[in-house]
Every structure is written in C-alpha cells, then in structure tokens.
Amino acid sequence: MTANILRGSSALRTSCAASSMSAPRAKSVRSTLRTNQLILLEQLDEEHQLARAAETMGLTQSAASRLLRQIEANFDVQVFERQARGLVPTRYGEVLIRHARLALSALRLAQEEVTALRSGLSAKAALGAITDPGTHIVPLAIARVKERYPDTLVHVEINPSRELVGGLLEGRLDLVVARLRDADSAHDLRYEPLAADEPYAVVASATHPLRARSKVGLEDLIEQPWILPPQGSLVREKLAAMFRQEGLPQPGNIVEAASLPVIATLLARSNMVAALPENAVRSYCEAGILTTLLRNLPLGVGGFGLITRRNCELNRVAQLMCAALRELGNLMYPCQEHSY
C-alpha cells in the first residue's frame, strides 16, 4: 500500500481537517505536506529508526533525513527527539503524526472506493462495534442497508470501545457503535446516544451444574472458572469493582477473551461462566446452547452510541449505515433520548 500511495498525488488535503494544524510561530505555514512526507511520519512512529523507516519506503537514509528536515522547517518545530529506544515524537510530532495518519487513511479509503466502483459496488464503509450492538442492532442495520442498496459493501470489526475509537481517530474506521470513554478525544468526535445502560448477566452452558438450582447468587459463582474481558477493558474494571463491593475475592481460575464466538464455544463446552450483555447471547439461550444463571448484574457499564469524527464528510455507504442505525435505535430503544 505504501508504494501505491507514493505513486499517488504529491500533496494531499483531506476533508477531515488534516490541514487545520497550526505551528507555534506567528506566521502561518503551508497546509500541505507531500505524500511521502506523510508516510515518513507514519513509518518513523512505527519503526523509531530512520534507517528502517527509509528501507520500508524504498528510500536512502539521506533522502529520508532530508524529508524530515523539510517537515521540521515547514512547521518550525522539532518533530522527533532521539532517546534510548530510538526516535520518539515530540508533542508537536504527535500532532503531525495523528493528522498524517488521517490523511493517509483518507487516501487509502479513496483507493478502496475507486476499486469498489470499478467492480460494480457503490462504495465501502468500515464500521466498528462493541459486543452487544455488534450482535444486535448493527447486523440488523447492515441487513436493512443491503436490502435497500444491494450494491453497497460494509466491513465490520468487533472490539472494545478504546480500540474502536482509536481506529476511528486514525481513519481506519468510518463510524463506530461503542462507548466514548476518553474525554481527551471527545472534542474530535461526535457522539449520538443509541441505548441506555446495557443489562448484563452471568451466562453458562445449558448443562452447567448450577443450572438446576432455583436461585444462584454471586457468592455461588465466585469459585467457578470464569471467562473475563482483557485487562483494562471497562467491563473487566466494573466486574472487579462489583466483586469488591460484594466483599468477594476476585475469580482465580480465569481465561481472558473478547471474541463472542470464542466465549460462547468455551461456555458451551465447559463449566465456565462469563458476564455478557443479555442481548448478545439471547440467540444462544433460545437455541438451548447457553443459559442465564444470574441476571441484572449491577455493573453500570453505561449505554452505547454512534460515534463519528467531527468535520469529516462520510461517504455514501457510511451515511446509509448511520441512517439505518438511527432508525433502528428509535425503534429498539424508544425511551432513549436521541440527539442527532
């Protein structure tokens, strides 16, 4: 992909405000960078070594060094500083790298859209979602869009909110259905609520030994083998807080997993338990594969919503997906305040 971009335009202005950066000096700087300079910023952030970045780009080290000096002269700032672990971006470099990634992502998406158009598809939208909406409202929205516009292409990924928002800010994703946790990035994003707090339950195999009990409490589950979300995720933090609040120890026999198909298979084939959104596992329970042992966990993970980048024009398919999600949000969560 690097070679394809290098063969493209020698300068790029993106529609996502990538050209809105300002340097600390009084006089204005040019709002364009050559595409190979954008790629160099990206590669230096990944490699931390000028020689490796130059090799990746097919350049000599002296040519890469010259490009870096041009960037620094253009903005009148130091972009990288040399430390023990290699080249590390300064605070000015972090800003430039973030916008460079957005610009390059826009160019890559443009290439994909052109390819899609040439193959008979209208365009492509890259959508991310957390587990509950990713197994509920998002598939319904995709089905609605495909039914009305069969020539569209939608790419979907399921991940925790933090990873999805990161992909959105980098331009890899057009829209995400998730929670907005980081206040520092909120000014770059637009959040439209879709649903209030998600109800969570402890779920297990339909043949789990505790299934026969008329009542199961949290204290009955603590000694069970648990499947927990990865460390650092919101649900993992909320579960830990719930155990502490109930005066219970943290589960000791655990597996960490974030993929719903992996979790569902582990649950179905073992005596493990997991805390999952009830909507996400409803189909497994209705099919007799899984069962709910304990409902209405007091997690308070909060609702989810539609998140897009501010000042960034969405392509046609992304706009159609947003419209479908809003329509379904009004139907499925009528008590939620929707602010579009």
Number of C-alpha atoms within 10 A of each C-alpha: 8 16 11 10 16 16 11 14 11 13 14 20 17 20 14 18 15 23 18 11 17 16 13 12 10 7 7 12 15 10 15 17 18 15 22 22 20 25 22 23 25 20 21 23 19 13 16 19 16 21 16 17 23 20 13 15 16 13 14 15 15 12 12 22 15 13 18 21 15 14 20 16 13 16 20 15 17 16 23 21 11 12 10 6 8 14 18 20 21 15 13 19 19 16 15 23 23 16 25 25 20 23 26 24 17 21 21 18 21 15 16 15 19 16 15 17 15 11 10 11 16 19 23 24 24 21 24 30 27 22 24 23 23 22 19 15 21 24 14 16 21 20 15 17 22 17 11 11 14 12 16 22 19 15 12 16 14 22 17 21 23 18 14 26 30 13 18 22 22 21 25 21 24 26 27 29 30 28 23 21 12 10 8 7 12 15 10 13 17 16 21 17 20 27 21 16 12 20 19 23 22 21 25 30 26 22 17 19 10 17 15 11 8 7 10 15 10 15 13 10 18 17 13 17 17 22 22 21 23 15 11 10 15 18 20 17 15 15 21 15 16 18 16 12 10 10 10 14 13 15 17 11 12 16 15 13 16 17 13 17 10 11 21 20 13 19 24 22 14 13 17 21 26 26 23 25 21 19 17 17 22 16 14 15 17 10 10 13 18 22 23 20 25 17 17 13 17 13 21 16 17 13 16 24 23 23 25 24 24 15 13 16 14 17 16 14 22 23 15 21 23 21 14 19 24 22 13 17 22 15 10 13 13 12 12 15 14 15 9 9
